[in-house]
Amino acid sequence: MAYEYDILGKELTLMTLPATMVEAAAALRAGRLTATDLVQLSLKAIAIHDPSTHAFIRVDADAAMAAATAADAERAAGVDRGPLHGLPLSLKDLIDVADQPTTAASRVFSGRVASADAPVTARLRAAGAVLLGKTNLHEFALGTTSEDSAFGPVLHPRDHTRMAGGSSGGSAVAVATGMGLASVGTDTGGSIRIPAAACGLVGLKPSLHDVPTTGVVPLSATLDHVGPIARSVQDAAWLWSVLAGAPIQTVRPVALEGLRLGRLAGYFASPLEDQVEAAFDRACTRLEEAGVSISPVEIPEPDRITETYVNLALPEAAAWHAPWLDHHRADYSPLVHGRLLAGREISAVAYLQARHHRGLLRRAVDALLSSVDAVVLPTMPITAPLSGQAHVTIAGTDFLVRAAMLKHTQLFNITGHPAITLPLETDGLPAGLQLVGPRESTPRLLDVAAACETAICLKRP
């Protein structure tokens, strides 16, 4: 993997990328920057940060520079492909790029080369985005820590003794450190929102079926989503629009006065790590001061959530991995292989019951959203744990780290509702505020999120 790149002797006046895609696109249109500048700055950041964070599996500097040069030539000729034209992005290494390896961060796929672009890759190319490379992840997306990877653990951008979250950990770290302006991840139980929250970013899990998953290595066909990790809601909206094949979404922040939010209580409100609780309470207070009505709401029978999730995700994962599980055992990391084998032990009856419970949970969330504009809750009850930490104690209760990270996100993969995490100010590591909207309403959720983003005074990493 090449980290260094000759910047052709050009002295860049900027030391880092613009803060957002919106700012970068404006600079391109005004002629203050070129796409080549943006790629050079991204590659410079990769050379600095990637060796210590393991965010990337593959960096394709030559192809990125060629694409940037082509974008600059098109712009000079009056061709404008839209707001992503010339902007450098990355892709989680579950997503196929023609003639490149798709490793899923596993030795199992060490010889796998994609024969064609995934639809989302093709849409990004058509929009003029510049693809920097493929980001690291928890092997086969079957984990929340991004520690189990054939390419090394992904480490937190602010504290290398801590996890970055997962499974889209490399994507989040890339964005947080300026190794590109945004990234495309996948989310089966929280795998976009968890690392985005851990790293202080915006992460969007769109409504189910908004974005095609063809050409993306699956974890669970029932629960898989593809979506953006970015630095602002507008950035996420632009990227979602392209991925979904929808008209470019310019967010129109809703009026906060009269906005109704349902604050999830019970299972989702306790226990919380002290700094997460303080940051979330502070954000809710600011929203209320801006005119938002926040009322408590609760999901009935929340104890069904984890069992339903496990009994859907693991059998589907085990079925897809059947060709490799027995004959490539040594090529899997032990924990991932063990989870896949556990999926074989889940009975057909339990799987079918989980599908039934999925419908009940979907209707329960629909009912909550019938009286409010969105549901609000902390994205995770904790901040980023230490690397290798297996258990975490929250307010005197012991949790497996994986279970704690998934606790507030997996429900909305089960139900298919769109969910977005916004970064919260804390006295230490980042936390996240999660907003959930009605099914098939991702654009409306983005408008709500944009209004909340302004009200809670976010700080970008």
Secondary structure as UniProt FT lines:
FT   TURN            8..9
FT   HELIX           21..30
FT   HELIX           35..53
FT   STRAND          56..59
FT   HELIX           61..76
FT   TURN            77..78
FT   TURN            83..86
FT   STRAND          88..92
FT   TURN            93..94
FT   TURN            98..99
FT   TURN            104..105
FT   HELIX           107..109
FT   TURN            110..111
FT   HELIX           119..126
FT   TURN            127..128
FT   STRAND          130..135
FT   HELIX           139..141
FT   TURN            150..151
FT   TURN            160..161
FT   STRAND          162..163
FT   HELIX           169..176
FT   TURN            177..178
FT   STRAND          182..187
FT   TURN            191..192
FT   HELIX           193..199
FT   STRAND          202..205
FT   TURN            208..209
FT   TURN            214..215
FT   TURN            221..223
FT   STRAND          225..230
FT   HELIX           233..244
FT   TURN            257..258
FT   STRAND          260..264
FT   HELIX           266..268
FT   HELIX           274..289
FT   TURN            290..291
FT   STRAND          293..297
FT   TURN            302..303
FT   HELIX           304..320
FT   HELIX           322..325
FT   TURN            326..327
FT   HELIX           329..331
FT   HELIX           334..344
FT   HELIX           348..369
FT   STRAND          374..378
FT   TURN            387..388
FT   STRAND          391..394
FT   TURN            395..396
FT   STRAND          397..400
FT   HELIX           401..406
FT   TURN            407..409
FT   HELIX           410..415
FT   STRAND          419..424
FT   STRAND          431..436
FT   TURN            439..440
FT   HELIX           442..455
FT   TURN            456..457
//
